[in-house]
Amino acid sequence: MSKVTNLNQVRKARARDEKRVQADRNAVSFGRSKAQKAEAAAQAAKATRDLDGKKRT
């Protein structure tokens, strides 16, 4: 005989897992120091400048 599954518990467990994944993503995005954020912004700006400099006219 199969095991009885409480669907409410399954639904809540899935929601908890999704929140945990989102929290991990936010920790990566927002849990950085000011210097790290500035460095990432500088790298993105340089990549944009480099790409714009290689465009054909």
C-alpha positions as CSV (number, residue, x, y, z in Angstrom):
1,M,0.0,0.0,0.0
2,S,1.3,3.5,-0.8
3,K,2.1,6.1,1.7
4,V,-0.5,8.8,2.4
5,T,0.7,12.3,1.3
6,N,-0.5,15.5,2.8
7,L,-0.8,17.8,-0.2
8,N,-0.7,20.9,2.0
9,Q,2.7,19.9,3.5
10,V,4.0,19.2,0.0
11,R,2.8,22.6,-1.3
12,K,4.3,24.4,1.7
13,A,7.6,22.5,1.4
14,R,7.8,23.5,-2.3
15,A,7.1,27.1,-1.4
16,R,9.8,27.1,1.2
17,D,12.3,25.6,-1.2
18,E,11.5,28.3,-3.8
19,K,11.9,31.0,-1.2
20,R,15.2,29.6,-0.2
21,V,16.5,29.6,-3.8
22,Q,15.3,33.2,-4.2
23,A,17.0,34.2,-1.0
24,D,20.3,32.7,-2.2
25,R,20.0,34.6,-5.4
26,N,19.4,37.8,-3.5
27,A,22.3,37.1,-1.2
28,V,24.6,37.0,-4.2
29,S,23.1,40.1,-5.8
30,F,22.7,42.4,-2.7
31,G,25.2,40.9,-0.3
32,R,28.2,42.5,-1.8
33,S,30.4,45.3,-0.5
34,K,30.4,48.8,-2.1
35,A,33.9,48.1,-3.6
36,Q,32.6,44.9,-5.2
37,K,29.6,46.6,-6.6
38,A,31.8,49.4,-8.0
39,E,34.1,46.9,-9.6
40,A,31.3,45.0,-11.2
41,A,29.8,48.3,-12.6
42,A,33.2,49.3,-13.9
43,Q,33.6,46.0,-15.6
44,A,30.2,46.2,-17.2
45,A,30.9,49.8,-18.4
46,K,34.2,48.7,-19.9
47,A,32.5,45.8,-21.7
48,T,29.9,48.1,-23.1
49,R,32.6,50.6,-24.3
50,D,34.7,47.8,-25.8
51,L,31.6,46.5,-27.6
52,D,30.6,49.9,-28.9
53,G,34.2,50.5,-30.1
54,K,34.0,47.4,-32.3
55,K,30.7,48.2,-34.0
56,R,30.8,48.6,-37.7
57,T,29.5,51.8,-39.1
